[in-house]
Amino acid sequence: MGTAIVLILLFIVLFLIIRSMIRDKKKGKSLSCGGDCKHCRGCH
């Protein structure tokens, strides 16, 4: 019973994380690039 509750909670958290990532992607945000090149350490 306890294992099932933990699994359900993990699935809920995973769902919320994925949903947040999809919403950010639709808004033009990204985990790899914030679009602010002057603060990017990977550029120039």
BATORKOL-55314 format. One record per residue (C-alpha): residue number from 1; x, z, y. Coordinates in steps of 0.05 Angstrom, whole numbers, padded with zeros to 5 digits. Layout:
<nodes>
{seq NUM | east X | up Z | north Y};
...
</nodes>
This chain:
<nodes>
{seq 1 | east 00000 | up 00000 | north 00000};
{seq 2 | east 00056 | up 00018 | north 00049};
{seq 3 | east 00093 | up -00046 | north 00033};
{seq 4 | east 00032 | up -00088 | north 00049};
{seq 5 | east 00024 | up -00054 | north 00117};
{seq 6 | east 00097 | up -00066 | north 00134};
{seq 7 | east 00091 | up -00139 | north 00114};
{seq 8 | east 00028 | up -00148 | north 00156};
{seq 9 | east 00063 | up -00117 | north 00216};
{seq 10 | east 00124 | up -00162 | north 00206};
{seq 11 | east 00080 | up -00224 | north 00203};
{seq 12 | east 00044 | up -00203 | north 00266};
{seq 13 | east 00109 | up -00193 | north 00304};
{seq 14 | east 00136 | up -00259 | north 00278};
{seq 15 | east 00073 | up -00295 | north 00299};
{seq 16 | east 00077 | up -00265 | north 00369};
{seq 17 | east 00150 | up -00285 | north 00376};
{seq 18 | east 00137 | up -00357 | north 00354};
{seq 19 | east 00076 | up -00361 | north 00400};
{seq 20 | east 00118 | up -00337 | north 00459};
{seq 21 | east 00172 | up -00388 | north 00444};
{seq 22 | east 00121 | up -00444 | north 00440};
{seq 23 | east 00090 | up -00423 | north 00507};
{seq 24 | east 00158 | up -00420 | north 00539};
{seq 25 | east 00175 | up -00489 | north 00512};
{seq 26 | east 00110 | up -00517 | north 00541};
{seq 27 | east 00127 | up -00486 | north 00609};
{seq 28 | east 00195 | up -00520 | north 00608};
{seq 29 | east 00235 | up -00458 | north 00593};
{seq 30 | east 00287 | up -00457 | north 00537};
{seq 31 | east 00330 | up -00407 | north 00501};
{seq 32 | east 00392 | up -00451 | north 00506};
{seq 33 | east 00386 | up -00477 | north 00577};
{seq 34 | east 00355 | up -00442 | north 00637};
{seq 35 | east 00362 | up -00503 | north 00680};
{seq 36 | east 00407 | up -00467 | north 00730};
{seq 37 | east 00474 | up -00502 | north 00722};
{seq 38 | east 00512 | up -00462 | north 00774};
{seq 39 | east 00505 | up -00400 | north 00729};
{seq 40 | east 00519 | up -00437 | north 00664};
{seq 41 | east 00584 | up -00419 | north 00629};
{seq 42 | east 00579 | up -00480 | north 00584};
{seq 43 | east 00584 | up -00529 | north 00642};
{seq 44 | east 00645 | up -00554 | north 00681};
</nodes>
